[in-house]
Structure formats: structure tokens, C-alpha cells
Amino acid sequence: MSSVRRCSRTACGRPAVATLTYVYADSTAVLGPLATYAEPHCYDLCAEHAERLTAPRGWEVVRLAAEAGPLRRSSDDLEALANAVREAARPQTPRQGRFPEGDSTEGGRRGHLRVLRSPDN
């Protein structure tokens, strides 16, 4: 039995070189170096399928730079990645009137969502 992981795409037997993970909450597909371990909700892709990857309409693809070896994941790594994706999705310039002046931590309300100021601001 071979220890080489294969591409997850149907009928593709090429060796996997990248791992694809979906961040559904942010409508983002993250493609990075091959993960150390195969995980149930991740997809291993060969070089050809990784290069040709597209995301559904309205989704963004984040391609992480390849490292010398496989990506070593921990829960901290995954949390940092999710936070980086959320940060990248935020608008670059704050809107006028987003946070009122004063001591209040509540910045505004939109429908059922509330904008809260960071405690260190």
C-alpha cells in the first residue's frame, strides 16, 4: 500500500501537492501546501487541479505560498488562517460615522447585526 496521497478529484490518480479547505462562513476557498495529515473536510489536489481551481460565483480563492515541506496544522494555525481571511475581507477604509465618539462600545446597528468597538480602541 502506497503512502503517497492522491488527488481527491474523481478519476485523477496523480500525487497530491496542495490541500483545499473551504471557509463557508466567509465564502472563501483556501488553497495551500499539502497538509501533514489528510482531514475529512479538506481536499488534496494535484498540481494541475490546484492551478486550475476556481471558486463558485461570489466566493474568493486565497492561495497560500508553497513552503519547502508540508503544512503543519494545529488548531491555532487554523484559527489564525480564518482570522486572516476575515481581516482581508474587511473594507480598507473605515466608513464615516461607523463608531460614535465617547465611551460606548456599541458602534452602530444594522438589521439584526451590531458593530462593536474593539476594547483596545
C-alpha positions as CSV (number, residue, x, y, z in Angstrom):
1,M,0.0,0.0,0.0
2,S,1.5,3.4,-1.1
3,S,1.8,6.2,1.4
4,V,1.6,8.9,-1.3
5,R,-1.7,10.8,-1.1
6,R,-3.5,11.1,-4.3
7,C,-5.6,13.9,-5.8
8,S,-9.2,14.0,-4.5
9,R,-10.7,14.7,-7.9
10,T,-12.6,11.8,-9.4
11,A,-10.6,9.6,-11.8
12,C,-7.3,11.5,-11.1
13,G,-4.5,9.4,-9.8
14,R,-1.8,12.0,-9.7
15,P,0.1,12.7,-6.4
16,A,-1.4,15.5,-4.3
17,V,0.7,18.6,-3.8
18,A,-1.9,21.0,-2.3
19,T,-4.8,21.0,0.2
20,L,-8.1,22.8,-0.4
21,T,-10.2,23.9,2.6
22,Y,-13.5,25.8,2.4
23,V,-14.3,28.6,4.9
24,Y,-18.1,28.6,4.4
25,A,-18.7,31.5,6.8
26,D,-16.5,33.7,4.7
27,S,-17.3,32.3,1.2
28,T,-13.6,31.6,0.8
29,A,-11.7,28.6,-0.6
30,V,-8.2,28.4,0.8
31,L,-5.6,26.5,-1.2
32,G,-2.3,25.9,0.5
33,P,0.6,23.4,0.7
34,L,-0.2,19.8,1.2
35,A,-1.3,19.3,4.8
36,T,0.6,16.9,7.0
37,Y,-2.5,14.7,7.6
38,A,-5.5,14.0,5.4
39,E,-8.5,15.6,7.1
40,P,-12.2,14.7,6.4
41,H,-13.3,18.2,5.3
42,C,-10.2,19.1,3.2
43,Y,-9.4,18.0,-0.3
44,D,-5.9,17.1,-1.6
45,L,-5.2,18.3,-5.2
46,C,-2.5,17.5,-7.8
47,A,-0.6,20.4,-9.3
48,E,-2.9,20.6,-12.4
49,H,-6.1,20.7,-10.4
50,A,-4.7,23.1,-7.9
51,E,-3.6,25.5,-10.7
52,R,-7.0,25.3,-12.4
53,L,-9.1,25.7,-9.2
54,T,-11.9,28.2,-9.4
55,A,-14.5,29.1,-6.8
56,P,-18.2,29.4,-7.1
57,R,-19.6,32.9,-8.0
58,G,-19.3,35.2,-5.1
59,W,-16.6,33.2,-3.4
60,E,-12.9,34.2,-3.1
61,V,-9.9,31.9,-3.6
62,V,-6.9,32.5,-1.2
63,R,-3.7,30.8,-2.4
64,L,-1.1,30.4,0.3
65,A,2.5,30.4,-0.8
66,A,4.1,27.0,-1.0
67,E,6.7,26.1,1.6
68,A,9.6,23.7,1.4
69,G,7.6,21.0,3.1
70,P,4.0,20.1,4.0
71,L,1.9,22.5,6.0
72,R,1.9,21.5,9.7
73,R,-1.6,22.4,11.0
74,S,-2.7,22.9,14.6
75,S,-5.9,24.5,15.9
76,D,-4.0,27.7,16.4
77,D,-2.9,27.7,12.7
78,L,-6.5,27.2,11.5
79,E,-7.8,29.9,13.8
80,A,-5.0,32.3,12.6
81,L,-5.9,31.4,8.9
82,A,-9.6,32.1,9.5
83,N,-8.8,35.4,11.2
84,A,-6.5,36.4,8.3
85,V,-9.3,35.6,5.8
86,R,-11.8,37.7,7.8
87,E,-9.3,40.6,8.0
88,A,-8.6,40.5,4.3
89,A,-12.4,40.7,3.6
90,R,-12.8,43.9,5.7
91,P,-13.0,47.2,3.9
92,Q,-9.7,49.0,3.8
93,T,-11.0,52.4,5.0
94,P,-13.5,52.8,7.8
95,R,-16.8,54.5,6.9
96,Q,-17.7,57.9,8.3
97,G,-19.8,57.6,11.5
98,R,-19.0,54.0,12.0
99,F,-18.2,54.5,15.7
100,P,-19.6,57.3,17.7
101,E,-17.3,59.3,19.9
102,G,-17.4,58.6,23.6
103,D,-17.1,55.7,25.9
104,S,-19.8,53.5,24.4
105,T,-18.6,50.2,22.9
106,E,-21.6,49.9,20.6
107,G,-20.8,51.5,17.3
108,G,-24.0,51.0,15.3
109,R,-26.7,48.7,14.3
110,R,-27.7,47.2,11.0
111,G,-30.7,44.9,11.0
112,H,-30.0,42.2,13.5
113,L,-26.2,42.8,13.4
114,R,-24.4,45.1,15.8
115,V,-20.9,46.7,15.3
116,L,-18.8,46.7,18.5
117,R,-15.7,48.7,19.1
118,S,-12.6,46.8,20.0
119,P,-11.7,47.2,23.7
120,D,-8.2,48.5,22.8
121,N,-9.6,51.5,20.8
